[in-house]
Amino acid sequence: MKNFILSIFTLLLLSFCIENVNAQEITKYDFLEVIIVQKANNRGKVKRIRVEEQEALVGKTITIEQMEDLDTTAQLLNYMNTNNWEFIDRQAIVSDDNDPVWMSYIFRKLK
């Protein structure tokens, strides 16, 4: 009987002493793709910034019109940085020497 009471007391003590263990929450991000068309042989001068409607823009303070009105990639990066969007990746697509260069810029922001 003494062992039984001792084991129950130990179990109760352990149950009160153990902290609640919470699973680590997965960080969720919104991702945004911005397409920049640059002239091929003109030191990367931007011809056009294009942003399509994306779910990541719903309810955000940035707009497609504001991004498309920017003139350089530096302005785009500064604009996104001031609005707390983190630059993740850039990929280029070049088809021919005289064709424009299509750049895909990927940004992310915590949801």
Protein Blocks (a to p, Z undefined) as FASTA:
>chain_A
ZZmmmmmmmmmmmmmmpccdddddddddddddddddddfklgopafbdcddddfklgopa
bdfklmmmpmbfklmmmmmmmnopacfbdcdddfbfklccdddddddddZZ
